[in-house]
Amino acid sequence: MNFLPFWIVGGLKMAAGVVQKFFITSMFMWVAPLAILYGFNHNLFPGLSNLSPHAMTLLSGFVAVISVNIVIAFYICMAMKEPSDKHEPDPKFLADAKASVSQPTGEATTSSQSLKKQE
């Protein structure tokens, strides 16, 4: 028997999907730059063998950093497309909150009376 309310169970399922996406994206953030650096160091990309070692290092680092930024942008796009179920607050709680806000307190009336006395 499940004792958790339906919205908690749904939230747990959604949280598991979010954690899975985060884990996969984190793995890409490690693998992509390492693969790019490996490819540059072992001349796997055609046409780059005639570059100087200094230019090769700069280019490989720049492309590796760009790859991480692309993965981050992709993760942000996935997060923005994530469904957001709006939680509806308890009607009794709302009614009590509105009633407590609209009730005058004794301190408010005495402070306004003291302000009138000072004038």
N, C-alpha and C positions, 0 to 999 in steps of 0.2 A: 504494500500500500504506500502510495506516495503522499507524504505530508507537506510537501512544498507547494505553495500556490503556483498557479499556472504561469504567472508572469515571471517568477523566479526561474522556473524550469526553462522557459523560452529564453530568458536572459543568459542562462548557463550555456544553452546550445549556441546562442549567438556569440557568447564570449569565447567558446571553443573555436569557432570559425575565425574570430579576430586573432586569437593567439596563433592559430595555424598560419594565417596570412603573414603575421608578424615574423614568425619563425622562418618561413620560406623567403621572405624579403630580406631578413637578416643574413641568411645563407648566401643569397645573391650579392649582398653588399660585401661579403668576404670573397666569394668565388670570382666574381667578374673582374675586379682589379688584379687579383693574383693571376688569373688566366691571361689578362692583357699584358702584364709585366712578363710572364713566362713566354708568351708569344713574341714579344719584342726582343727578349734576351736570347732566344733560340732561333731567331730569323724565320718565324713561321708566317709572317706577313710579307707578301711579295713586294718588291720595289723599295724596301727600306734598308737593304744591305749596304747601299752606297752612302748612307748617312754617317757622320762622325759619331764617335761614342758619346760625346757631350750632347749632341742634338738628339741622339737615340734615347738617352736618359731623360731629357726634358720632354720629349714627345710622349714617351711611354708613361711618364708620371702624369702628364696633363690628360692623356686619354683615360688613364685609370681613375683619376679624380672625376672626370666628366661621367664615367660609367657609374660611379657611386651616386652622383647627383641625379642621374637618369633613374636609377633604382629608387631613390627617395621620392622623386616626382611621381613615379608609377605607384608607389605605396600610398602617397597622398591622394592620388586619383581614386584608388581602390577604396580608401577610407571615406572619401566624400560620397561615393556611390553606395556605401553601406546603409541599409535601411535604418531609419531612426523612428522607432515606435514611441509615440508620445504617451507618457504616463499620465493618466487621469487621476487627480487627487481625490481622496475620499470626500463625498459631498457633505457629510456631517462635520468633518474637519474644516472644510471651507466655510460652512455656516457658522461654526463656533469662532473661527478667526475673524470673520466679518463682524460678528456681534461684539467681540472683544475690542475691535478697533473702533467701532461706533459708540461704545460706552464711554461716557465721560468719567474721568478719574477724579478723585478728591484733590489730588495734588495739582492738577491742571487748573481747577477752579480757584484754589487758594493762591496759586502763583499769579493768575490773571487778576485776582482781587488785590494782591499786594502791589502789582504794577499800577493799578488804578489809584491806590493810596499814595504811591510815590509821586504820581503826577499831580 
